[in-house]
Amino acid sequence: MSWADCGFDSAGRPIGYAHAAVCDHEGCDKKIDRGLSYACGGMHGVDEHGCEKYFCQEHLSETIAEYGRFYNVCDSCGKELVESGEWEMDHSEGCLVRVPTEWEEDELYE
């Protein structure tokens, strides 16, 4: 199996960059594929960052930074991450970053 044809998502839609699709944002009809570059969170399926949907670049507009890696997520997932209290906008970097835990902050200042 290659990234071109990765199987099916939970809605039964074929996933992988070989499969033409339309942006999952309501009302958007931009043509995309169901490859990783359009996957919310950067990977197929639901995970800690993404929602298993696929979006054009306009609707995959929130960037998160974690452990030196960057992921794009949809507006809804970005909002949910911030509302969880575990993520915040780093305006100097222009992306969402994880809020340091109390012990991480203590390590920073020792």
N, C-alpha and C positions, 0 to 999 in steps of 0.2 A: 504494500500500500504506500502511496506517495501523498504528498501534500495536495496534489491535484484532485484527488478523490479520496476523501477521508471518512466516508460513511454518511451517516445521517444524524441530524440534530434531534432533540426530543420532540419536535413538531413533525418529524418525518421528512424534513427537507434535506436534499443532498448537500454536503459541505465539502469545501475544497476550492482552490482557485480555478478549476476547470468548469465550475458551475455558475452560469450567469444568474444574476439576481437583481433585485431592486432594493434600494435602501429601506430598512425596516422602520425608519422614522415615519410616523403617521403623516400622510399627505405628500411625502417626497417620492418622486418617481425616477430619481437618478439611477442609472445603470451601474452596477457594481458586480463583483463576484463574491462567493462565500469563502474566500481565502483569508489567511491570517491578517493581511493588511487592512481588512475591513471588519475584522472581528472585535467586538467590544472587549477590552481587556487584553487583546493580543493573542488569544488562544480560543480554540473551539470549546464550546460548552460553558456551563456556569462555573465560575470560580470566585475567589475572594474579591476580584476586581470587576469582573464583567458579567453580562446578563445573557449570553448565548445568542445575541442578535448581531446583525451585520449592518453597518452604516457607511454612507458616503463620508468623505472627509469633513464636510460641513457639519454633520451631526455626530461625528466622532471627535468632538472638539475639546474635551477635557484631557489634559495630560497629567499622569501621576508619575512620581519618581520614587523608586524603592530599591535600596541596595545597589545603587548605581545603574539601574535599568529604568527605562521609560516605557510607559504603556499609554495608549489612548483609550478612553472610555467615552460612552455616550453621556449626554447631559444628565439623564436620570441617574445613572450609576455614579457620576461625579457628585451629584447632589446628595445621594444616599450615603456616600463615603463621608462627606463633610458632616451631615446630620448625625452620623454614628458617633461623632466626637473623637474618632480615631485618626481623622485626616483633617488637614487645614490647608488653605491656600498660602503658598509662599510667594508673595507678590514680587519679591526680588528675582525669583527664578521663573515665575509665570506658570507654576504647576502645583498640583496638590502633593503634599508630603505627609508622611505619618507623624502624628503628634508624639513626641518622645514620652515614654513612660517615666514615672518618678525615678526609678532606678537608673534609666538611661541618662536623665538629666543630672543625677548625682555623679555619674561617671564622667560626664562632660566637664564638670567643674572641680574635680579632684586633682 
